[in-house]
Amino acid sequence: MIRRVPADSPTLFALPEGPDFAFEDMARREGFKLIAGADEAGRGPLAGPVVAAAVVFHDRHTPKGLNDSKQLSMAQREHLFEEIMATATVAVASSSAPTIDRIDIRKASLDAMRRALLLLTVTPDFALIDGRDVPPGLHCRGKAVVKGDARSLSIAAASIVAKVTRDRMMARAGLVFPAYGFERHAGYATPEHRAAIDDVGGCVLHRWSFRPLRKDDPGVADQESD
């Protein structure tokens, strides 16, 4: 039996060359008017919060060069961040390392996206969410879009805002905790970061449920990558 692949499945041939308004337009054809995109940054690091952003564009004029934040240089992300903030409605929320340890990284990421959407100064009636899950507790309809930051302009913008915001937070953390070099690796498990943990131990920003910080506990899942 041949199984028909849904139109929004993330197959090689279904993915566009870059993000566009196809998902936003689909929602508008169903009667929704104000569409938000939401994404997070920081699922994989050993330290620091997971940061989520929600973005609403009010017309089709978006900053040139929007893409998945992982496909952009730091300079490109910083430039686009300023343009997004000047042309769209944006909100940001985060879940701290202790929250991640308490409820796990998946739930913490979804909750940060939920709160970012609720913090928008406009009320969207539809939300496009990067990933496989729609956060529970939204006040609007939502759709999960796998690899959404490479497919939806609204989600791509949210990915940039979340990434730049988190990188800036970790740069400030580097001033408070200079032993770890947070300003250089943003809390990811680089050799420099692992060596610092081995040398001085962890701090309040570390995720103690993540290896190698956690005690060997088969009931605790390993960290996820971004």
N, C-alpha and C positions, 0 to 999 in steps of 0.2 A: 504494500500500500504506500502510495506517495503522500507524504505529509506536506501540506502547504505551509510555507514559512510566513508568519505574520509580517505585514508591511513594515513595522517598526523594529523588527528583529535586527540585532547588530551583526549581520553577516558582512563578509568582505565587500560584496557587491552592493549592499544596501547603504553603506556608509557614504555620505557625501564627501567632497573634497575638503570641505570646511563647514563650520556651523552656519545655519541659515534660520529662516523663520518658519520652516515647514511645520514644526510641532505647534508653534504659536498660532499659525494660520489654521491648522486643523482644529484647535480649540475654539477659535473665533467662528469657524463655520458651524460649530455645535452650539453657538449662542453665547459663549463666554467673551467678555470684553477686556477685562484687565488681567493680563497674564504675567505671572512672576516666574522667574527661574531661581533655583536654589542649588547650592553646592557647598562642599566643605573642603578644608585643607587640614592635613595633620593627623590622619588616621595611623600612620606607620611609625612616627618618631617614638623614641624612648622617653622624651620629656616634653613638657609644655602642653597647652590646651589643644583641643580640636576646635577649629574656628569655622563657622558657617556664615554665608552671606545670601541674601535674597535681593534680586534686582528686578525692577519693572521698567521697561522702556515704554514711553508713551507715544512713540511713532516709530517709523522704520528707519530713521536716521540714527545709526549707531556708529561708534568710533571705528575707524578703519583698522583692520588687522586683528579683530577679535578672534580668539581661538582658545582651545584648551590651554590653561595656564602652564601645563607641563611642556607644551610645545614652544613656549616663548622664553626669551632671555629675561633676566632680571630688569634690564633697562626697558625692554618692551612692556613688561608687566607694570612697571612703575608709571610709564607714560599712559598706558591704557587705563590704569586705575584712576588717574586724575581726570581723564576724559569721561569715564563712566560716572564718577561722582558728580561731574558737572552737568551730565545730560540725562540721568536716570534717577529714579527713587531707589534708595539703597538702605538696607539694614544689615547689621552684623550681630551675631551672638556667638558665645563660646561655651564649651564644657571643659572644666579644669581637670588636671591630672587626678586629683582625689575622686572626682565624679567618675572619670573613666575607670579607675580602679574599682569603684563601688558598683557600677551598673554595666560595665563592659564598653568597649570602644564603639561597637555598632549602635547600641542604644544611645550612647552619649552623642554620637554624630547625628543621629536622627533627631534627638531632642534639640540640639543646637540649630539644626535647620528649621525645625518647627518654630522655635522662638524667634529666629531671624525673620521668618515670614510673618509672625504675629506682630513684630516690632515695626513693620513697614508703616509709614505715615499715610499710605493709601491702602485700601482693602482689596486685595486681588480676589477674583472669583474663580481663578484656576491657577494651579501651581505645577510647574514642571520640575521634577526632582532628579538630580543625577543619581544613577545607581539602580538598584533593583527593588527598593522599598519606598513607599510613601510614609512619611512620619505620621504616627498616630496623633490625634488631637488637633488637626488643622481645622480652620474655620472656613475652608473652601475645598472644592474638588481638587484632586491631585493625580498626577500621572508620573510614574517612575520611568526614566529613560536611560537605558544602559549606554554607557559612553556618551552621556548627554552633553558633557562639556565640549565634545568634538562635533556635536550635531545640532545643538540649539544655541542661538546667539544669546538668549537670556541666561541660560545655564553657563555658557562660556564666560559671560561677564561676571556672574556670581563666583565662578572658580577663580578669576583674577583677583577680585576684591578679597575673597577669603585668603588666598595665598599671600598677597601683599600685606594684608593686615596681620596675619600670623607671623610672617617673616619680620615685620617691624616689632611685634611683641617679643619675639625671641632675641632680636638685637638688643632691646632694652634689658631683657633678662640676662644677657651676657655682661652687662655693666654691674648687675647685682651679684651674679655668680660667675666671676671671671675664670674660675678654674676649669670650666667645661668648654668654653669656646662656642656658646650657643649662637653668637652673632655670625659664626662661620658655617655651622651645619644645621641650625634651627632645631636641634634636638634629635636629629636622625642618628642612626647607629653607625656613624663613621668610625674608622680606627682611632681618630683623635678622641672622640667622645667615649668610646669604650675604654681607652687607656685612662682617661680622666676618672671614669667610674671605678676602675680597678685601683687607682691611686688614692682617691679621696672619698670614694663612696658616692651615694646619691644625695639629692637634696629635695626640697619640698616640691620642686617642679617635675620630679621624675615619676614615671608611671610604674609603680611597684608590682603591678600585675604582669608586666612585660618582661620577657627574658632579655638580657641576663640579670635583671634586677630582682625578679621574683624568686622565691624559693621554689624548688622543683615540685610543682603541684599539678598533677594530671587533670585536675578539675578546672584549671584556668586556661583559657585559650591563648595561643600565641598572638602577637600583635599582627595587624593587617597592614598591607602596603597601601599607599595612596592610589 
